[in-house]
Amino acid sequence: MSSQNIYILGIESSCDDTAASVIHNGKILSNVVASQKIHEDYGGVVPELASRAHQQNIVPVVHEALKVANISKDQLHAIAFTSGPGLMGSLLVGTSFAKSLAFGLNIPLINVNHMKAHILAHFIEEDGFIKPPFPFLALTISGGHTQIVTVKNHFDMTVIGETIDDAVGEAFDKSGKILGLGYPAGPEIDKRAKLGNPKAFKFTKPKVDGLNFSFSGLKTAILYFVQRETKANPKFVEENINDICASIQYTIKGILIDKLKLASKETGINHIAIGGGVSANSGIRQALKDGERKFGWKTYIPKFEFTTDNAAMIAIVGYLKYLEGYFAERNITASARLKI
């Protein structure tokens, strides 16, 4: 299909952020996100509250995305939406809205895999950012996923390693909960890690064969460590919080880099791209950049606003699929456990 003057609306509602974005020929015109603060009170996302908030937010968010892009809904060529993976109730809100809008406008509907979108966010036209060449390795790290993926082209991806229990985002959040930090804890641990000694405390890396990950054991080790130390000194966490955070982050990024080194060696691919909410972590970003000097990698890190859950990444996949004529049927349903 012609790539001239194609406008795609992307809708993302897989978890606790309602987002909409308009893309024009690969260039993002708007990227609007409504975050849900209510989950902070519960120390994690409450699915029922998330889906209710999506219902309240989706119309004004889409309206704002069209307004910022300075186009009318009648100029849209297709609607792209997240069909999974994610929270079922949240996905249903976005799926139902996208299907209704596409039907009302009589334009194509395009389903998007959320995890593939994190990877393909690298192909958004953005000044100063270079797109990874095929084939490349993608490390997708988020609250619910940790995966290493070989990417042969926009639509040919294979998972070669993934977590067998907790995802890396869960490791940060659960560690933060043990330390008495708020939710989400990842950004707070990252901030405090910059002020601490990453080698102050040693945590054993889980031994997992191949390219798979495990973070459940690390969380347990941190819990026992804190319990032991606070028994001897009730103020231990308060007095050593920066060093503890630095040591936790150092261990986690070490686990990720070790697996990437192995994946690069086994596949012979030295182009490495990261995506997902946890890729916003400054320590992990720096470790990946250091890999260019240490291991001969070429690394690709997306613009910060395209790392966390957002609709721009859904829109770029919609645009790429539109060019190939990959449209969804009207009876498509959401899938909470959709695989790459």
Secondary structure, 3 states (H helix, E strand, C coil): CCCCCCEEEEEECCCCEEEEEEEECCEEEEEEEEECHHHHHHCCCCHHHHHHHHHHHHHHHHHHHHHHHCCCHHHCCEEEEEEECCCHHHHHHHHHHHHHHHHHHCCCEEEEEHHHHHHHHHHCECCCCCCCCCCEEEEEECCCCEEEEEEEECCEEEEEEEECCCCHHHHHHHHHHHHCCCCCCHHHHHHHHCCCCCCCCCCCCCCCCCCCECCHHHHHHHHHHHHHHHHHCCCHHHHHHHHHHHHHHHHHHHHHHHHHHHHHHHHCCCEEEEECHHHHCHHHHHHHHHHHHHHCCEEECCCHHHCCCCCHHHHHHHHHHHHHCCCCCCCCCCCCCCCC
